[in-house]
Every structure is written in C-alpha cells, then in structure tokens.
Amino acid sequence: MRGAPLLLSPADWKVAQGWRDEGMPVDFVIEALSEVFERRREREAEERVSSLRYCAAPVKAAWRHQQELLGPARRQPAPALDVGQRLVALADSLPASWGPSASIAGWVRQLEGTASEVEVRLEQLDDEMLAMAWAGIDQEGRDELDDSLREGVGRLSSRLAGVELDHARRLLRARRVRRKLGLPVLSLFAGPPIEEPD
C-alpha cells in the first residue's frame, strides 16, 4: 500500500483496478481502508500489512453491503478514472515551500497514457522525489531522522530479518521524509497525506 508508503505491486494494482472496475469511488475505498485499519488498531494487531490484498476482502464486503442498501435501481456504473484530473490534483498537492516541487509538479502534469502506464511513471517519479528530498536534508536533519528510524526498526527486528528488515527500514525512512517535508505519495490512488504519530 503506497500510503504506508509502500509501492503498488502488480498484484496490488489488480486489486485497485478491480475496485475501480466494480465502480467503487476513491472516497469509498479510502473510508473502507480506514475502517480496516481502525479495527486492526482496536485489536492491537501487530503483524505488518504490506499489500492491498490484505484489505481486498473487507473492502469488497463493505461495497456489497452498500450496494445491497442502495438496491438495484440506485446503483451507478463505475465512473471513469479521470487521469488528467488526478494528475493536476497530485501536482497541486506538492508543497510550495519545498524547492523541487515546481519541477516535479511540471513532470506530473505532463504525464500521458493509460492509468496503468501513468501509475508506473508516477512510481518512478515518487522514487526520484524521495531521493531528492533525502539529498536536500542537512546532516543534522538526517541524523535526527535516522535516530527515530532506529527505534522503529528496533521494534521490528524481532519479527523481520535480512532483506525484509532492510525493506522495512527504507519504507520507514520514506515515511518520515514525507512527513518532515509534507510530500504526497505520487499515485493515482493516493489520498491526502495522513498524519501519523511517530
């Protein structure tokens, strides 16, 4: 899940595409995902969620429930994803206070193609944006981020090892960099940045 911030795998892309094909509005999906994670917090679940597939069944169940409440006469066909409109919204969500925002916003606005083609390019731009963000943080800021990272990674080290732990470290660093600079996740399916406690 990219808002974690995890990048969409091909399997995750199919899940998101399936939700869109069934006519689920983005706002509905975001709300359903929020409910899934709220229930996890209530259960104090500790296992890591690294895929939209974890949420596929509960989101689909919530959609079926809503459709049953609406009845056949009020169901709406799937709205087409307006790629251009989403790209403008993403470009506009980049913080003006961060130097490279104008350049990245320009690149985002120029993207063309199908939703899947655009999403692949957005993933690349997101990686480039995070690399630029990290490069622009002074040593004191990097040390501060790395200190907070050690604590978060330390809690995971008993459950993860090797490659998985390195991956988790990269994801936690990306999350902290985003939060520090107010950077969005560059994805057609990303909601607004989520404020999370450290």
N, C-alpha and C positions, 0 to 999 in steps of 0.2 A: 504494500500500500504506500503510495508515494507520499501521502501526507504524514507518514511516520518518521522520516521521509524515506520510504522505500520506493524503488522504481518498479513500474509495472512489468512483470514478466509476460511472455506470450500467453501463458495460462490465465494470468490476471486480466490481460487485455480481453480475452474471450469472455471472462466473467462480466467485465464492464460493458462490452459490446452486447452481451446477452441482455443485460439490464436495459440498455438503450433500445434494443430491438423489441423488448416487451413493452416499451412505452413509459418506463419509469422516468419521471422528471429528475433532474440532478438534485433539486432540493429534497425530493422524497428520499433518494438514495443517501444523501448526507445525513438526513434525520434518522433513517433506519440504521446507518452505521453508528451514529452517536448512541442510539439505544443499545446496540450490541455491546459497545464498549462500556456504557454505563452499567449494564448488567455484569460485565466482567469485573468492574471496579467493586460493585456490591458483593460479588462472590470472592473478592480479593484473589482473583486468578493470577497466577504467576507465570504461566507459560507464555512464550513470546509469540506474537502474531506477526507473520512476515508475508502474508499473502491475502489478497481479496477473497480467495477461495474459502478461507475460514468463515467469511461473512456471507457467502453466497446463499446458503440455505435460509438463514434468518431473514435476509433482505427479501428473498423470493416469497417467503411465508408472509411477511408483512405486506407485500404487494398483493398477494392473493386475497388476504384479509380485506385490504382496502377495496379491491375490485368487487368482492362479494358485497361489501357495504354499499357500493355505488349502484350495483345492479347493471344488467346488460345495456339498458337504454342510455346510461350516462357514461359508459366507458369511452375513452378517447383513444384515437390511434396514436402510435408513437410519434412524438414531434421530431422533426429532422434536427440533427445537431448542426447548429449554425457555427461552423468552424471559424469563419471570419469574425463573428461577434465575440466568440470566446477568446480569440487571439487579441482583439482590441482590449478586452477586459483584463487579460493577463498582462499585456503591455502597460496598461494604466495602473496595475497593482504594484508595479515596481516602485520602490521608494525614491522620491526625487532627491532625497538627502544623500543617496549613495552614488558616487561618481559615475560608475559604468552603466547606471540604469538606462540612460538615454540611448546608448548604443545597443544594449540588449533589447530594449523595447522596440527599436527600429528593426532589429533582426526578427523579432517575434511577429511584428506586423507584416513583414514581407513573406512569411511562410505561405505556401500554397500546396494544394493536393488534397487527397482524401484524408479523413480523420486519422486513419492508422499511419499514413505517411507523415502527416504533420506531428503526430504524437512521437514518432521515432526521432524526428528532428528536434522536437521540444526536449526530449530526454537528453540529447547531446548538448543542447544549449543550457539545460539545467546543470549538467556536469561542468561545463565551461564557466557558468556563472559562479558556482560554488568554488571552483579553483581560483577565479579572480578575487572572490570575496576573501578567501583564506590568505592569498598573496598580499592583500591590502591591509591585513590586520597587523599591527606592530607587535614586536616580540613580547611586550608586557601583556597585550591582549591575548596572544597565542598561549602564553604560559597560564593565564587565568582560565582560558577555555580547556587547556589540557589538564589542569588541576581538577576542574569539575568533571572532566571526562574520566579521570582515573577512578573517582568514586563510583560513577555509574557503571563503568566496565568491571570494577571490582565486584559489584553485586551480581554480575552475570558470569563471572569466571568459574563459579562452582557448577554452572549448568551448561556452559559452552566451552569449546576448546578449539585451538588451532585456527583454521580458516574461518569458522563461524564466529569466533571471538574477534578476529581482525575485521570481519564484515560488520559486526555489531559496533565496533569502535568507530569505523568510518561513518556509519549511519548516525551514531550519537553526535559525532563531531559536526556532521552536516546539519543536524537539527539545531545544535547550539549556535552555529554560524548563522543559520537562517533567522533564529530568534534574535540574536545580537544585532543584526542589520535590518531586520524586518523584511526579509526576502520571501517571496511566494515560492511555491512549488510550480515549476513550469510544466503544466499538464492541462489538457483539455478537460480533465475530470477533477481538477483540484478545486477545492472550496477555498474560502478565505483562510489566511494564516490562522492557526489555532494557538492560543496562548496556553502553554503547559507549564506546570510548576517544575522547577529543577529537581 
